[in-house]
Amino acid sequence: MARKKSFEEYREENLREQEKIKQQIEDARLKQLQAEHCIQRAENQIAYQRKKKDKARVHRLITKGAAIEAICKDTQYLMESEFYELMDEVLNVPELKFHLRVSDMVQGRQEIVEEE
């Protein structure tokens, strides 16, 4: 016959089990912290890329606006609404076919940029 466990043996077994559970909880907390850190790094990377694209766009817009002012210096005195009206008139002259010319010039570039 197997002998019965003493109170001390039950107590020691229970303490070992408690330590085991505490270690599992601590391991789970560590994994949770690591996962949260990984998520934060991914979010930071996304924000960094978005900010980088926004800066590139702002730079491009400023450069192209400066080019317009360099070619036609008086545009700096136009109000914003007047400038938009002028650009709308100039760019929509049917004989110029501006949109078609731009389209032909940049054909295939969008796919290249999207791949990057």
C-alpha positions in Angstrom: 0.0 0.0 0.0 1.1 3.5 -0.8 1.7 5.6 2.2 -0.3 8.8 2.6 1.5 12.1 2.1 2.1 14.2 5.1 1.0 17.8 5.5 4.5 19.0 4.9 4.7 17.0 1.6 1.4 18.5 0.4 2.6 21.9 1.4 5.9 21.6 -0.4 4.2 20.2 -3.5 1.7 23.1 -3.4 4.5 25.7 -3.0 6.4 24.1 -6.0 3.1 24.3 -8.0 2.7 27.9 -7.0 6.2 28.8 -8.1 5.6 27.0 -11.4 2.5 29.1 -12.0 4.2 32.3 -11.0 7.0 31.6 -13.5 4.4 30.9 -16.2 2.7 34.2 -15.4 6.0 36.0 -15.5 6.9 34.4 -18.9 3.5 35.4 -20.3 4.0 39.0 -19.1 7.4 39.1 -20.7 5.9 37.8 -24.0 3.2 40.4 -23.8 5.7 43.2 -23.3 7.8 41.9 -26.2 4.7 41.8 -28.4 3.7 45.3 -27.4 7.2 46.5 -28.1 7.1 44.8 -31.5 3.8 46.5 -32.3 5.1 49.9 -31.2 8.2 49.5 -33.4 6.0 48.6 -36.4 3.8 51.7 -35.7 6.9 53.9 -35.5 8.2 52.5 -38.8 4.8 53.3 -40.5 4.8 56.8 -39.0 8.4 57.3 -40.1 7.6 56.2 -43.7 4.5 58.4 -43.8 6.4 61.4 -42.6 9.2 60.7 -45.1 6.6 60.6 -48.0 4.9 63.8 -46.7 8.3 65.6 -46.6 9.1 64.5 -50.2 5.7 65.7 -51.4 6.1 69.1 -49.7 9.5 69.4 -51.2 8.2 68.5 -54.7 5.3 71.0 -54.4 7.6 73.8 -53.3 10.1 73.0 -56.1 7.4 73.0 -58.8 5.8 76.2 -57.4 9.2 77.9 -57.4 9.6 76.8 -61.0 6.3 78.4 -62.0 7.4 81.7 -60.2 10.8 81.6 -61.9 9.2 81.3 -65.3 6.5 83.9 -64.7 7.7 86.2 -61.9 4.4 88.1 -61.7 2.6 85.0 -60.3 3.9 85.9 -56.9 1.5 88.9 -56.8 -1.5 86.8 -57.6 -4.0 85.9 -54.9 -4.4 82.1 -54.4 -7.8 82.1 -56.1 -6.5 84.0 -59.1 -3.6 81.6 -59.4 -5.9 78.6 -59.4 -8.1 80.3 -62.0 -5.1 81.1 -64.2 -3.7 77.5 -63.9 -7.1 76.1 -64.7 -7.4 78.2 -67.8 -3.8 77.5 -69.0 -3.9 73.8 -68.3 -7.3 73.2 -69.9 -6.6 74.8 -73.2 -7.8 72.1 -75.7 -5.1 72.8 -78.2 -2.3 72.2 -75.6 -3.6 68.7 -74.6 -1.7 69.2 -71.4 -3.1 66.2 -69.5 -2.3 63.9 -72.5 1.2 65.3 -72.7 1.9 64.8 -69.0 0.3 61.3 -69.2 2.6 60.3 -72.1 5.7 61.7 -70.3 5.2 59.8 -67.1 3.8 56.6 -68.5 4.9 53.6 -66.5 6.5 55.6 -63.7 3.6 55.1 -61.2 4.2 51.3 -61.2 7.9 51.8 -60.6 7.2 54.2 -57.7 4.6 51.8 -56.2 7.1 48.9 -56.3 9.5 50.9 -54.2 
